[in-house]
Amino acid sequence: MKGLIAIVICLLFSGCQRNTAQWENVKTAGRYVQKGINSICGKNTDSYLLTSDDDFVGPEQDEYIPLQDSDLKTQAASIDTAIPQQKLTPAVIPRKANFMKPGSKLADTFRTIHFDTDNHVVTERYDLITVARVANYLKKNPKAFLLIEGHCDQRASADYNMALGARRANHIRVLLVKQKVDPSRVITVSCGKEKLLSFGSKPQDWSMNRRAEFKIFEK
């Protein structure tokens, strides 16, 4: 009788072990499923309990991360190319078209636009007003063509500044096209840091050089 009881106890104990193992397998599978769902939802990060402020590691709010020359490896992709620049033919614009800086009467319309360091986006209200005035002029003068020059200050390498100047000019071109300007009448070029207005090394000197200038030609 004692032997039978011992056999029953062993069977029950082994059954509990198997059920426990099966339950652990179910829980493990559930964890992997949940991990996959979190990964799809963009929550695939490791978490742990923080015990003090020193355990937190992350970017500082005022941390400045400048662009690097390595960004130029995909230079063409980094430029605003949503509206590609067309290849103009002599039938559209003469080969010897002489683009000139607008005269005094148009100086207020074609004002120079300035940019922040490492930036190519027009954000200031008065600069956006300038873009709107340029767009209106081009729409009212169908024989006029526009050349936008992107300029940079003298810091960083020549290649870096050529790419940044192109982004600045192309960004303004995109803004003009969005205001119904014919894209074939707007040409962009980057001068990089080759045409400085100020050769000083103070912030105000750099600010003068970070700009986009307009030149026009009329048939």
C-alpha positions in Angstrom: 0.0 0.0 0.0 2.8 2.4 0.9 4.5 1.6 -2.4 1.3 2.5 -4.3 1.0 5.8 -2.5 4.6 6.6 -3.3 4.1 5.9 -7.0 1.0 8.2 -7.1 2.9 11.0 -5.3 5.8 10.7 -7.9 3.3 10.8 -10.8 1.6 13.9 -9.4 5.0 15.6 -8.7 6.2 14.9 -12.2 2.9 16.1 -13.7 3.3 19.4 -11.8 6.8 19.8 -13.1 5.6 19.3 -16.7 2.8 21.7 -16.2 5.1 24.2 -14.7 7.5 23.9 -17.6 4.7 24.2 -20.1 3.4 27.3 -18.3 6.9 28.9 -18.3 7.1 28.2 -22.0 3.7 29.8 -22.6 4.8 32.9 -20.6 8.1 33.1 -22.6 6.3 32.8 -25.9 4.0 35.6 -24.7 6.9 37.8 -23.9 8.4 37.3 -27.4 5.0 38.1 -29.0 4.7 41.3 -26.9 8.3 42.2 -27.8 7.5 41.9 -31.5 4.4 44.0 -31.2 6.4 46.7 -29.2 9.1 46.6 -31.9 6.5 47.2 -34.7 5.0 50.1 -32.6 8.5 51.7 -32.2 8.8 50.7 -28.6 11.8 48.4 -29.0 13.9 49.9 -26.2 15.5 48.5 -23.1 14.2 49.8 -19.8 15.5 49.8 -16.3 14.7 51.4 -13.0 16.4 54.8 -12.4 17.6 55.3 -8.9 19.0 58.8 -9.2 19.4 61.7 -11.7 22.9 60.4 -12.5 21.5 57.3 -14.1 19.8 59.3 -16.8 21.8 59.6 -20.1 20.5 61.6 -22.9 21.1 64.7 -25.1 21.3 68.1 -23.4 18.6 70.6 -24.4 21.2 73.1 -25.5 23.5 70.6 -27.1 24.7 71.8 -30.5 25.3 69.2 -33.2 26.7 70.8 -36.3 26.6 69.2 -39.7 29.7 67.3 -40.8 31.5 66.9 -44.1 30.5 63.3 -44.1 26.9 64.5 -44.8 28.1 65.4 -48.2 28.4 61.7 -49.3 24.7 62.0 -50.3 24.9 65.6 -51.4 22.4 65.4 -54.1 19.8 63.7 -51.8 20.3 66.3 -49.1 19.3 69.2 -51.3 15.6 70.2 -51.7 14.9 68.2 -54.9 11.1 68.0 -54.6 10.9 70.2 -57.7 13.9 69.4 -59.9 15.6 72.2 -61.8 15.0 71.9 -65.5 17.7 72.0 -68.2 17.0 75.2 -70.0 17.6 75.4 -73.7 18.4 78.4 -75.9 14.8 78.3 -77.0 13.8 79.1 -73.4 16.5 81.4 -72.4 19.5 82.7 -74.4 22.9 81.2 -73.7 24.4 84.7 -73.1 21.7 85.9 -70.8 23.2 88.4 -68.5 21.6 88.2 -65.1 22.0 91.4 -63.2 21.3 92.6 -59.7 18.0 94.4 -59.7 18.2 98.2 -59.9 17.2 100.6 -57.2 13.6 100.6 -58.2 13.4 96.9 -57.5 15.7 96.8 -54.5 12.9 96.5 -52.0 11.3 93.6 -54.0 14.5 91.6 -54.4 16.0 92.0 -50.9 18.8 89.7 -49.8 17.7 86.9 -47.6 19.9 85.8 -44.6 20.1 82.5 -42.8 21.2 81.1 -39.5 24.3 79.0 -39.1 24.0 75.6 -40.8 20.4 76.4 -41.8 18.8 76.8 -45.2 15.1 77.3 -44.3 13.4 80.7 -44.6 11.6 81.4 -41.3 11.6 85.1 -40.7 8.4 87.0 -41.6 10.1 89.7 -43.5 12.0 87.2 -45.6 8.8 85.3 -46.4 7.3 88.6 -47.5 10.3 89.1 -49.8 9.7 85.7 -51.4 6.1 86.6 -51.9 7.1 89.9 -53.6 9.5 88.1 -55.9 6.8 85.6 -56.8 4.4 88.4 -57.6 6.9 90.2 -59.8 7.7 87.0 -61.8 4.0 86.3 -62.4 3.4 89.8 -63.5 6.4 89.8 -65.8 6.3 86.6 -67.8 9.5 87.5 -69.8 11.6 87.8 -66.6 13.9 85.0 -65.4 15.4 84.7 -61.9 18.8 83.5 -60.7 19.1 82.7 -57.0 22.6 82.6 -55.6 23.2 80.7 -52.3 26.1 82.0 -50.2 27.8 80.9 -47.0 30.3 82.3 -44.5 33.9 81.3 -44.5 33.8 78.6 -41.9 33.9 74.9 -42.7 35.2 73.3 -45.9 34.5 74.4 -49.4 32.6 71.3 -50.3 30.4 71.6 -47.2 29.6 75.3 -48.0 28.8 74.5 -51.7 26.2 72.0 -50.6 24.7 74.3 -48.0 24.6 77.2 -50.5 22.7 74.9 -53.0 20.2 74.0 -50.3 19.6 77.7 -49.5 19.0 78.6 -53.1 16.9 75.6 -53.9 14.7 76.1 -50.8 13.8 79.6 -52.0 13.1 78.2 -55.5 10.7 75.6 -54.0 8.9 78.4 -52.1 8.5 80.4 -55.3 7.2 77.4 -57.3 4.6 76.7 -54.5 3.4 80.2 -55.2 2.6 79.3 -58.8 5.9 80.6 -60.3 7.0 78.7 -63.5 9.9 76.5 -62.3 11.6 76.8 -65.7 12.1 80.5 -65.1 14.0 80.1 -61.8 17.6 79.0 -61.8 19.7 78.3 -58.7 23.5 78.3 -58.2 25.7 77.8 -55.1 28.6 80.2 -54.6 29.6 78.5 -51.3 32.1 80.8 -49.5 33.7 82.1 -52.7 31.9 85.5 -52.7 32.2 86.9 -49.2 30.8 90.3 -48.4 32.7 90.6 -45.2 36.1 89.0 -44.5 36.0 89.5 -40.7 35.8 86.8 -38.1 33.1 88.2 -35.9 29.5 86.8 -35.7 28.2 89.9 -37.6 30.6 89.2 -40.4 29.5 85.6 -40.7 25.8 86.7 -40.6 26.3 89.0 -43.6 27.8 86.2 -45.7 25.0 83.6 -44.9 22.6 84.8 -47.6 20.7 84.3 -50.8 20.9 87.0 -53.5 18.6 87.5 -56.5 19.5 88.5 -60.1 17.1 88.9 -62.9 17.1 88.8 -66.7 14.4 89.9 -69.0 14.1 88.9 -72.7 
